[in-house]
Amino acid sequence: MNVLLIYPEIPDTFWSFKHALKFIRKKAASPPLGLLTIAPMLPSEWKKRLVDLNVRKLTREDLVWADCALISAMTVQRDSAKRTIAQCKEAGLRVIAGGPLFTTEYEQFERVDHFVLNEAELTLPAFLEDFTRGQARRVYTTSAFADIRKTPTPMWELVRFGDYASMSVQFSRGCPFNCEFCNVTALFGHRPRTKSALQLIAELDSLYRLGWRGGVFFVDDNLIGNKRQLRQELLPALMEWRRDKKGFLFSTEVSINLADDESLIQMMVQAGFDTVFIGIETPNEESLAECSKKQNMHRDLVQDVKRIQRGGLQVQGGFILGFDNDSALTFRRLIDFIQKSGIATAMVGLLQAPPGTKLYERLKQAGRLFDKLSGDNVDGSTNIIPLMNLDVLRKGYKEVLQYLYSPEAYYQRVKTFLKEYKPPKIHISFNARQIPVNLHALIHSILRLGIVGKERVQYWKLFWWTLFRRPRVFPLAITLAIYGHHFRKTSETHVL
């Protein structure tokens, strides 16, 4: 059996980094971890070929070679998934689909032969057993949660490392919080389930053995959901593993209560983490209460962010406009918060209600839903009818993005962050493999941003200020300048 593992194309979005990737000659931010994890669960005698449409096209030779296609996708990949399914069916392939997109809306894909939904550790074995007997059903689903200590190491051998800016691993699934708009708990539950530290180290060893020396993103929706296991098992294991390794830095997602635990911040930094994404959502206390974001309430959120930055972690932030308690004042308050906090990577989107969330059910009963999700956090779309006039909301949203990613505001925010941030010496190591990549990025940033870009004045001010006043963070300053170029291009294309 020859099987294609196909990952549909991600459009130009905030997190695609397509405009930034050109500076380092990479094709995609990271490979499809889900498909790479499923690959070793398939029969060993099956021949497997990964086709990531973000790095290459699906060819006629692929379709002739294959007996079936296994497709996994997120909501934002819906259009590419439909085109890919049609292409596979026209070639006579049997199509098997799974992942978040199909788990929430499989009824919309009539041409798919079989759906293997929810967590593959539970549903894939039953499908494979029926499939080999020629008796496979169309839908395999479960409400149970898998023991991820039995999840195999991803099959990195299917990937060409040179196409990607970073790799991904997963330590835990699930989140202890109950944010109304978030579908993480609907998909993965409230109780964080973790792999063992030895299991995660084996995955990193596999990456290292195959030659990877770049960054690694922990895709966990909240890495600190189980602090005890993180503190007692994973972080000490990562510290030990990195002693003789160069080129490995980690990033992940956490909740804001990390700011309350200085010792945990320091452990994360010592273990190799340098960046965390936090869902801050809004500085409006009433809106936080509305969406049950209790962990963010009754805090000085700006100081929380700065405490984490001073501890040695860059904070990226997620923000939402369109809560029922938002008003015309909310737009300015959000801009002021983001500028004061020094969050350079600030993802601002309109409130959306994913199927399966409490928000979706509440608004469905109230008759306040329309259309379907685009899956793009920052394209200015929403599937809800807000209490605020929709035209006013969209106008305010555009003005927020226009301000935040104007060269003046963005570079000011970067400088605010760099004044707070002090990179730990433990993160600074010589990695000869990165020299050509970094040099190419620097030269092209000078050419594109410093000579012909709209931001050239701000670019050179940051360039010289950092080089002479904060030389240890100079590479990070150039990286953030490149990120700003991507964010500006994306917002101009989709919203402004």
Residue pairs with C-beta under 8 A, 6 or more apart in sequence:
1 43
1 45
1 46
1 47
1 67
1 68
2 46
2 47
2 49
2 65
2 66
2 67
2 68
3 42
3 46
3 47
3 48
3 49
3 66
3 67
3 68
3 69
3 70
4 49
4 51
4 58
4 62
4 63
4 65
4 66
4 68
4 69
4 70
4 88
4 93
5 32
5 35
5 36
5 38
5 39
5 48
5 49
5 50
5 51
5 70
5 72
5 158
6 35
6 51
6 53
6 58
6 69
6 70
6 71
6 72
6 84
6 88
7 31
7 32
7 35
7 50
7 51
7 52
7 53
7 54
7 71
7 72
7 73
7 77
8 53
8 71
8 73
8 77
8 80
8 81
8 83
8 84
9 53
9 54
9 77
9 80
10 16
10 28
10 54
10 74
10 76
10 77
10 80
11 76
11 77
11 79
11 80
11 376
12 18
12 19
12 490
12 493
12 494
13 76
13 376
13 377
13 378
13 379
13 490
13 494
14 347
14 376
14 377
14 378
14 487
14 490
15 29
15 347
15 377
16 29
16 490
17 29
17 165
17 483
17 486
18 486
19 485
19 486
19 489
19 490
20 482
20 483
20 485
20 486
21 27
21 28
21 29
21 165
22 444
23 440
23 441
23 444
23 445
23 448
23 482
24 165
24 437
24 440
24 441
25 437
25 440
26 162
26 163
26 164
26 165
27 54
27 55
27 56
27 163
27 164
28 52
28 54
28 55
28 163
28 164
28 165
29 164
29 165
29 166
30 164
30 165
30 166
30 167
30 168
30 217
31 50
31 52
31 159
31 163
31 164
31 167
31 168
32 50
32 52
32 72
33 154
33 168
33 169
33 170
33 219
34 72
34 98
34 99
34 120
35 50
35 70
35 72
36 50
36 154
36 155
36 156
36 158
36 159
37 120
37 151
37 152
37 154
37 155
37 170
38 70
38 72
38 98
38 120
38 124
39 48
39 50
39 154
39 155
39 158
40 152
40 153
40 154
40 155
41 120
41 121
41 124
41 125
41 152
42 48
42 124
42 128
43 128
43 132
48 155
48 158
49 62
49 65
49 66
49 158
50 158
50 159
51 58
51 62
52 163
53 80
53 84
55 160
55 163
55 164
58 84
58 87
63 87
63 88
63 91
63 93
64 91
66 91
66 93
67 93
67 94
68 93
68 94
68 95
68 96
69 84
69 88
69 93
69 94
69 95
69 96
70 96
70 97
70 98
71 81
71 84
71 85
71 88
71 95
71 96
71 97
71 98
71 99
71 112
72 97
72 98
72 99
72 102
73 80
73 81
73 97
73 99
73 100
73 101
73 102
74 99
74 100
74 101
74 375
75 100
75 101
75 104
75 105
75 354
75 373
75 374
75 375
76 374
76 375
76 376
77 101
77 375
78 101
78 375
81 97
81 101
81 109
82 109
85 95
85 97
85 109
85 111
85 112
86 111
88 95
89 95
89 111
94 113
94 114
95 111
95 112
95 113
95 114
96 112
96 113
96 114
96 115
96 116
96 127
97 106
97 109
97 112
97 114
97 115
97 116
98 115
98 116
98 117
98 120
98 123
98 124
100 187
101 375
102 109
102 112
102 115
102 117
103 117
103 118
103 141
103 187
104 183
104 354
104 355
104 356
105 355
105 372
106 112
106 115
106 117
106 139
109 115
113 136
113 138
114 127
114 131
114 136
114 137
114 138
114 139
114 140
115 138
115 139
115 140
115 141
116 123
116 124
116 127
116 140
117 123
117 139
117 140
117 141
117 142
118 141
118 142
118 143
118 187
119 142
119 145
119 146
119 173
119 188
121 146
121 147
121 148
121 150
121 151
122 142
122 144
122 146
123 140
123 141
123 142
124 140
126 140
127 136
127 137
127 140
130 136
130 137
145 173
145 174
145 188
145 189
145 193
146 173
146 193
147 193
148 170
148 172
148 173
148 193
148 194
148 195
149 194
149 195
149 196
149 199
151 195
151 199
153 199
153 202
153 203
153 206
154 169
154 203
154 206
156 167
156 206
156 207
156 210
156 212
157 210
161 167
161 210
161 211
161 212
165 214
165 215
166 214
166 215
166 216
166 217
166 251
167 207
167 212
167 214
167 215
167 216
167 217
168 216
168 217
168 218
168 219
169 200
169 203
169 204
169 207
169 216
169 217
169 218
169 219
170 195
170 218
170 219
170 220
171 194
171 195
171 200
171 218
171 220
171 223
171 234
172 192
172 193
172 194
172 195
172 220
172 222
172 223
172 225
172 226
173 188
173 189
173 192
173 193
173 220
173 221
174 184
174 185
174 188
174 189
174 190
174 191
174 192
174 193
174 221
174 225
175 182
175 184
175 185
175 188
175 190
175 192
175 221
175 222
175 225
175 255
176 190
176 191
176 192
176 222
176 225
177 185
177 222
177 255
177 293
177 294
177 295
178 185
178 190
178 292
178 294
178 358
179 279
179 281
179 291
179 292
179 293
180 290
180 291
180 292
180 357
180 358
180 359
180 362
181 291
181 320
181 351
181 352
181 353
181 354
181 357
181 359
182 279
182 354
182 357
183 354
183 355
183 356
183 357
184 221
184 222
186 354
186 356
186 357
187 356
188 221
192 222
192 225
192 226
194 226
194 229
194 234
196 233
197 233
197 234
197 236
197 237
198 237
200 234
200 237
201 237
201 238
201 241
204 216
204 241
204 248
205 241
207 216
208 245
208 248
213 246
213 247
213 248
213 431
213 433
213 434
214 247
214 248
214 434
215 248
215 249
215 250
215 251
216 248
216 249
216 250
216 251
217 250
217 251
217 252
218 250
218 251
218 252
218 253
219 252
219 253
220 252
220 253
221 253
222 253
222 254
222 255
223 230
223 252
223 253
223 254
224 230
224 254
224 255
224 257
224 258
224 264
225 255
227 261
227 264
230 264
231 264
231 267
234 271
235 267
235 268
235 270
235 271
236 271
238 250
238 271
238 272
239 267
239 270
239 271
239 272
242 248
242 271
242 272
246 429
246 430
246 431
247 429
247 431
247 433
247 434
248 272
249 272
249 273
249 274
249 427
250 271
250 272
250 273
250 274
251 273
251 274
251 275
251 276
251 277
252 273
252 275
252 276
252 277
253 276
253 277
253 278
253 279
254 276
254 277
254 278
255 278
255 279
255 295
256 278
256 279
256 280
256 295
256 296
256 299
256 301
256 304
257 295
258 264
258 265
258 276
258 278
258 308
259 265
259 299
259 303
259 304
259 305
259 307
259 308
262 307
262 311
265 307
265 308
265 311
265 312
265 313
266 311
266 312
268 276
268 313
269 311
269 312
269 313
269 424
269 426
269 427
270 424
270 426
272 426
272 427
273 313
274 312
274 313
274 314
274 423
274 427
275 313
275 314
275 315
275 316
276 308
276 313
276 314
276 315
276 316
277 315
277 316
277 317
277 318
277 345
278 305
278 308
278 315
278 316
278 317
278 318
279 293
279 317
279 318
280 296
280 301
280 305
280 317
280 318
280 319
280 343
281 287
281 288
281 291
281 293
281 296
281 318
281 319
281 320
282 288
282 319
282 320
282 321
282 323
282 326
282 330
282 334
283 301
283 333
283 334
283 337
284 323
284 325
284 326
284 330
284 333
285 297
285 298
286 325
287 323
287 324
287 325
287 326
287 330
288 294
288 296
288 297
289 297
289 325
290 323
290 324
290 325
291 320
291 323
291 359
292 358
301 337
301 341
302 337
302 340
302 341
305 315
305 317
305 341
305 342
305 343
306 341
306 342
306 420
308 315
309 315
309 342
309 417
309 420
309 421
310 420
310 421
310 422
312 421
312 422
312 423
312 424
312 427
314 344
314 345
314 417
314 421
314 476
315 341
315 343
316 343
316 344
316 345
316 346
316 347
317 338
317 341
317 343
317 345
317 346
317 347
318 347
318 349
318 377
319 334
319 338
319 346
319 347
319 348
319 349
320 348
320 349
320 350
320 351
321 330
321 331
321 334
321 348
321 349
321 350
321 351
321 393
321 396
321 397
321 400
322 350
322 351
322 382
322 384
322 386
322 388
322 393
322 397
323 351
324 386
324 387
326 386
326 388
326 393
327 388
328 392
328 396
330 396
331 396
331 397
331 399
331 400
334 348
334 400
335 400
335 403
335 404
335 409
338 346
338 348
338 404
338 413
339 409
339 412
339 413
339 416
340 416
341 416
342 413
342 414
342 416
342 417
342 418
342 419
342 420
343 413
343 417
344 410
344 413
344 414
344 417
344 480
344 483
344 484
345 480
345 483
345 487
346 404
346 413
347 377
347 378
348 378
348 397
348 400
348 401
348 404
349 377
349 378
350 380
350 381
350 382
350 393
350 394
350 397
351 359
351 382
351 384
351 386
352 373
352 381
352 382
352 383
352 384
353 359
353 360
353 363
353 369
353 373
353 383
353 384
354 360
354 373
355 373
359 384
360 369
363 369
363 384
363 385
367 385
368 384
368 385
369 383
369 384
369 385
370 383
370 384
370 385
371 381
371 383
372 383
373 383
374 381
376 494
378 401
378 490
378 491
378 494
378 495
379 494
379 495
380 394
380 397
380 398
380 494
380 495
386 393
397 495
398 495
398 496
401 491
401 495
401 496
402 491
402 496
403 409
404 410
404 413
405 484
405 487
405 488
405 491
406 488
407 454
407 455
407 457
407 458
407 459
407 484
407 488
408 458
410 455
410 458
410 484
410 487
410 488
411 455
411 458
411 459
411 461
411 462
411 481
411 484
414 462
414 477
414 480
414 481
414 484
415 462
415 465
417 480
418 466
418 470
418 473
418 476
418 477
419 470
421 473
421 476
422 472
423 472
423 473
423 476
428 472
438 475
441 478
441 479
441 482
442 478
445 459
445 478
445 481
445 482
448 485
449 455
449 456
449 459
449 481
449 482
449 485
450 456
450 459
450 460
450 463
453 459
453 485
454 488
455 481
455 484
455 485
455 488
459 481
462 477
462 481
463 477
463 478
463 481
466 473
466 474
466 477
467 474
470 477
